[in-house]
Amino acid sequence: MDAGRPADVPAPGTARGGLTGPLSAPDDIFVVVNPASGKGRGGRLVRPVLDALTQATGSAAIAHGLSTRAGDEITIAQQAIAQGHRRIVAVGGDGTWSNVGNAILRSGKDVALGLVAGGTGCDLAKSLEVPAQDPAAAARVVAAGHTRAIDVGTVESRYFLNVVGFGFDIAVIEDSWQVRYLRGAPLYLYCAIRQLYRFTGFPVEMAVDGEPGRREDMMMLVIANARVFGGGFRIAPTADLSDGRLDCVVFANMPPRRRLPILLSLLRGRHDTAPEVRFRRAASFKLRFAGPPAYETDGEWNRAGASELTIGIRPAALRVLVPAHA
């Protein structure tokens, strides 16, 4: 191990996590790619993204790294930050963006996150008006260097950028693992329709900002930092990434015949009128389940380490590269 180098940061030039490219490049941009995202779309974007960034920045070459296993993006981003890169571009979906965001937040460094869509949902970019689906347009945003400081949510030892979700949300994600012929919004919509008739609901006690807890039977619980999730569902239409609070959306458990109208209203962002849905905006939510629940952060499945969870927020904690008008 090199003197003064953190134990988990390899020396420059090593290949842990698929690191490639000129690590000593003068440009401060580094690209983290999840080649498995979007059923392989992330991998196909490597060359287009690097070419677009080279053209937009005028740099001779852009350093980059490819993940080789789940969560590898965190290690690659940590290494890039330790080497002095200050704009980390994540190519993947919301899960990849979240992993790279976690690496930045844990580093304590003044590092900005860039977004290029290569995954399934890519919802955070919608709330930030980042043209992430277009590599050339996304590269111009990165090159321009305009940033917006956004809030981040906290759960257990992890940060989330978009949402944390429980219940029906998890059932849909688990169902999506079995579907090989769809991706993006069609995939989530298809699995959501199937789970309307399969998911049974769950009991949970929730206390908001220190108030006494209330126990109820829910179909879905989403605590949102941003407006959109699940490949295009406007779950929290009035959520603000810079207000220092989270938007909680509770869907009471209901019979299957009521779930389809609710799902359709959710797709249009009009579920706020349904009697089974209620909203609450706060900085802290304490949840108590019958046992350690499965939950998702930014589309990534997790299993909690305990039956009680506290969801919190860190205001203006992460800088994201955005268009000048955003």
C-alpha distance (Angstrom), angle and dihedral (degrees) to the residues before:
residue distance angle dihedral
M1 . . .
D2 3.83 . .
A3 3.78 115.6 .
G4 3.78 111.6 -98.4
R5 3.83 93.5 11.8
P6 3.84 118.3 122.8
A7 3.81 111.9 -110.5
D8 3.80 93.5 -116.6
V9 3.83 95.7 50.3
P10 3.83 115.2 85.9
A11 3.78 121.1 -144.9
P12 3.82 116.2 -92.9
G13 3.77 113.6 -79.9
T14 3.79 97.3 31.5
A15 3.79 119.1 124.0
R16 3.78 104.8 -134.8
G17 3.80 110.5 146.3
G18 3.80 93.1 8.5
L19 3.82 95.3 -66.9
T20 3.81 111.4 -179.4
G21 3.78 139.2 162.2
P22 3.81 133.8 54.0
L23 3.79 105.4 -39.3
S24 3.80 91.1 -170.6
A25 3.82 93.7 54.0
P26 3.82 110.3 141.0
D27 3.80 92.6 -131.9
D28 3.80 114.3 93.1
I29 3.83 93.2 -140.2
F30 3.80 120.7 108.5
V31 3.81 125.1 178.5
V32 3.82 122.7 -145.8
V33 3.81 112.7 -164.1
N34 3.79 128.3 -166.9
P35 3.83 99.6 -158.9
A36 3.82 91.9 -171.8
S37 3.81 94.5 56.9
G38 3.78 119.0 110.9
K39 3.82 90.9 17.6
G40 3.81 90.1 -63.1
R41 3.80 100.2 -33.5
G42 3.80 91.2 115.7
G43 3.78 91.2 59.4
R44 3.79 92.5 49.5
L45 3.80 90.1 54.2
V46 3.81 97.0 59.1
R47 3.79 97.0 94.3
P48 3.84 96.9 36.7
V49 3.81 91.2 50.8
L50 3.80 95.0 46.4
D51 3.80 91.3 46.5
A52 3.81 91.3 48.7
L53 3.80 92.4 49.6
T54 3.80 91.9 46.7
Q55 3.79 90.1 52.9
A56 3.81 95.0 43.3
T57 3.81 95.2 47.8
G58 3.80 101.3 32.6
S59 3.80 88.6 -129.4
A60 3.80 119.0 148.7
A61 3.81 91.3 -133.3
I62 3.80 140.1 -4.7
A63 3.80 121.3 -137.6
H64 3.78 115.6 -128.0
G65 3.79 144.6 169.6
L66 3.80 134.0 -151.6
S67 3.79 122.1 -143.9
T68 3.79 115.8 -129.6
R69 3.81 101.0 -173.3
A70 3.79 140.1 19.0
G71 3.78 113.0 -62.6
D72 3.80 92.9 9.6
E73 3.80 89.7 124.7
I74 3.81 89.2 74.7
T75 3.81 93.2 58.2
I76 3.81 93.2 44.6
A77 3.80 92.4 49.0
Q78 3.81 91.8 46.7
Q79 3.78 89.7 53.2
A80 3.80 92.6 48.4
I81 3.81 91.6 49.6
A82 3.81 91.0 49.4
Q83 3.80 88.2 53.8
G84 3.79 91.7 55.8
H85 3.81 104.6 -97.6
R86 3.79 110.8 147.4
R87 3.82 102.8 -177.3
I88 3.80 111.4 57.5
V89 3.80 113.3 -171.8
A90 3.81 114.8 -158.8
V91 3.82 117.9 -155.1
G92 3.80 110.5 -163.1
G93 3.78 138.9 55.4
D94 3.78 133.3 -54.7
G95 3.81 90.8 -68.8
T96 3.81 92.6 55.4
W97 3.80 91.7 45.0
S98 3.80 89.3 49.9
N99 3.81 93.3 49.9
V100 3.80 92.0 51.3
G101 3.80 89.8 44.6
N102 3.80 89.1 53.4
A103 3.80 90.4 52.5
I104 3.80 90.7 51.5
L105 3.80 93.4 47.2
R106 3.80 93.3 48.2
S107 3.81 91.5 49.5
G108 3.79 94.5 62.8
K109 3.81 88.3 -144.0
D110 3.80 127.8 130.3
V111 3.81 95.4 -106.1
A112 3.82 128.5 149.5
L113 3.81 125.6 -141.3
G114 3.81 120.9 -134.4
L115 3.82 122.4 -160.4
V116 3.80 128.7 -143.0
A117 3.81 117.5 168.0
G118 3.78 115.0 -124.5
G119 3.78 100.6 135.6
T120 3.77 143.9 71.2
G121 3.80 107.9 -87.2
C122 3.82 109.1 14.7
D123 3.80 89.9 178.5
L124 3.81 100.8 150.0
A125 3.80 90.6 67.2
K126 3.82 90.1 58.0
S127 3.80 91.8 58.9
L128 3.82 91.5 46.7
E129 3.83 95.8 42.9
V130 3.81 90.8 -125.2
P131 3.85 111.9 158.1
A132 3.78 89.4 -133.2
Q133 3.82 95.5 152.7
D134 3.83 91.1 65.1
P135 3.84 111.2 65.1
A136 3.81 93.3 -160.2
A137 3.82 93.7 49.4
A138 3.81 91.6 43.7
A139 3.82 89.8 50.5
R140 3.79 90.8 53.7
V141 3.81 89.5 53.1
V142 3.81 90.3 51.9
A143 3.80 92.2 46.8
A144 3.81 93.2 49.4
G145 3.80 90.2 56.8
H146 3.82 99.7 -147.3
T147 3.81 110.9 153.0
R148 3.77 139.3 -170.5
A149 3.79 122.6 -156.0
I150 3.80 108.9 -132.0
D151 3.78 133.7 -171.3
V152 3.80 119.0 -110.9
G153 3.78 128.7 -152.7
T154 3.80 124.4 -130.9
V155 3.80 131.1 -145.5
E156 3.80 124.4 165.7
S157 3.83 104.6 -37.6
R158 3.79 94.5 -29.0
Y159 3.79 136.7 91.3
F160 3.79 122.7 -142.6
L161 3.79 125.8 -159.1
N162 3.79 101.3 -168.3
V163 3.82 116.5 17.2
V164 3.77 146.9 -28.2
G165 3.80 113.3 -143.6
F166 3.81 139.8 -171.8
G167 3.80 136.3 -171.1
F168 3.79 119.0 2.5
D169 3.80 89.4 21.0
I170 3.81 90.2 60.7
A171 3.80 92.9 45.1
V172 3.81 89.2 55.6
I173 3.81 92.8 49.4
E174 3.80 92.5 48.5
D175 3.80 90.2 48.2
S176 3.82 91.0 50.4
W177 3.80 90.0 62.3
Q178 3.80 88.3 69.5
V179 3.83 96.0 52.0
R180 3.81 115.8 86.4
Y181 3.80 103.5 170.0
L182 3.83 103.0 59.3
R183 3.80 137.5 54.9
G184 3.79 139.5 176.1
A185 3.79 121.0 15.7
P186 3.86 94.8 -14.1
L187 3.81 90.1 56.2
Y188 3.80 94.3 51.5
L189 3.79 93.1 42.5
Y190 3.81 92.1 51.0
C191 3.81 92.8 48.8
A192 3.80 92.1 43.5
I193 3.80 90.9 55.6
R194 3.82 90.9 49.8
Q195 3.80 92.2 49.8
L196 3.79 92.4 50.8
Y197 3.79 86.6 79.4
R198 3.81 99.7 32.9
F199 3.79 108.4 43.4
T200 3.82 114.9 89.7
G201 3.83 102.4 -164.8
F202 3.82 131.2 -119.1
P203 3.84 139.6 -116.2
V204 3.82 120.1 -120.7
E205 3.79 138.4 164.0
M206 3.81 114.4 -139.1
A207 3.81 128.9 -168.3
V208 3.82 118.4 -170.8
D209 3.83 122.8 -150.9
G210 3.81 91.7 -21.4
E211 3.81 96.7 -49.5
P212 3.84 119.4 137.4
G213 3.79 112.8 -76.1
R214 3.79 124.5 -105.6
R215 3.81 121.9 -152.8
E216 3.80 120.7 -147.8
D217 3.78 144.6 150.1
M218 3.80 111.0 -102.1
M219 3.77 137.3 -171.2
M220 3.81 93.8 -161.2
L221 3.78 138.9 -4.0
V222 3.80 119.5 -164.8
I223 3.79 123.5 177.7
A224 3.78 105.8 -165.4
N225 3.77 134.9 -162.4
A226 3.82 92.3 178.1
R227 3.79 135.2 33.2
V228 3.82 105.1 -111.0
F229 3.82 134.7 53.5
G230 3.81 141.6 155.4
G231 3.79 96.2 43.8
G232 3.80 97.7 -51.7
F233 3.83 110.3 -16.1
R234 3.83 110.2 137.9
I235 3.79 93.2 -138.9
A236 3.82 97.3 164.6
P237 3.82 106.7 22.7
T238 3.81 94.8 -177.5
A239 3.82 98.8 40.6
D240 3.80 114.7 132.6
L241 3.81 121.8 -155.4
S242 3.80 90.4 -151.5
D243 3.82 105.7 43.4
G244 3.81 98.9 90.7
R245 3.81 92.6 -120.6
L246 3.79 139.5 91.8
D247 3.80 126.1 -129.4
C248 3.80 113.4 -131.5
V249 3.81 117.3 -158.2
V250 3.82 116.4 -167.7
F251 3.79 121.0 -165.9
A252 3.80 109.1 -166.9
N253 3.78 114.8 -139.7
M254 3.79 111.5 -92.4
P255 3.82 140.1 170.4
P256 3.83 117.2 -82.9
R257 3.81 92.4 -107.4
R258 3.83 89.4 65.1
R259 3.78 95.7 43.7
L260 3.80 98.0 70.9
P261 3.83 94.7 56.8
I262 3.81 88.5 47.0
L263 3.81 91.3 50.8
L264 3.80 91.5 49.6
S265 3.80 91.6 49.2
L266 3.81 89.1 48.6
L267 3.79 90.5 53.6
R268 3.82 88.3 56.5
G269 3.80 94.3 41.8
R270 3.82 91.5 -116.1
H271 3.80 100.7 111.8
D272 3.80 90.5 109.9
T273 3.81 90.0 88.3
A274 3.82 95.1 56.9
P275 3.83 114.5 105.0
E276 3.82 90.4 -139.3
V277 3.82 92.0 59.8
R278 3.78 127.0 72.8
F279 3.80 133.8 173.9
R280 3.79 132.7 -146.1
R281 3.81 128.9 179.9
A282 3.80 117.5 -155.3
A283 3.80 145.0 131.9
S284 3.81 98.3 -118.2
F285 3.80 137.0 32.6
K286 3.80 124.2 -176.0
L287 3.81 114.8 -159.9
R288 3.80 129.1 -168.1
F289 3.82 119.3 -167.2
A290 3.80 133.4 -177.0
G291 3.82 88.0 -107.8
P292 3.81 139.1 -13.2
P293 3.81 102.9 -49.0
A294 3.76 131.2 -143.7
Y295 3.78 110.8 -120.4
E296 3.77 139.8 169.3
T297 3.77 130.1 -127.5
D298 3.80 113.2 -166.4
G299 3.79 91.3 -20.6
E300 3.82 95.3 -48.9
W301 3.80 118.6 121.7
N302 3.83 118.1 -125.5
R303 3.79 136.7 174.4
A304 3.80 113.8 -141.0
G305 3.77 119.5 -125.0
A306 3.82 92.9 -138.4
S307 3.80 140.9 20.7
E308 3.83 92.1 -112.1
L309 3.79 122.0 66.4
T310 3.79 133.2 179.2
I311 3.80 117.4 -152.4
G312 3.80 114.0 -159.2
I313 3.79 142.4 160.7
R314 3.80 140.2 -123.4
P315 3.81 109.0 -154.5
A316 3.82 119.9 -134.1
A317 3.81 90.7 -9.3
L318 3.82 102.1 141.3
R319 3.80 131.7 47.8
V320 3.81 114.2 -143.5
L321 3.81 124.8 -169.3
V322 3.81 107.4 -117.4
P323 3.81 138.8 164.3
A324 3.80 114.1 -80.4
H325 3.83 91.0 -109.8
A326 3.83 95.7 51.6
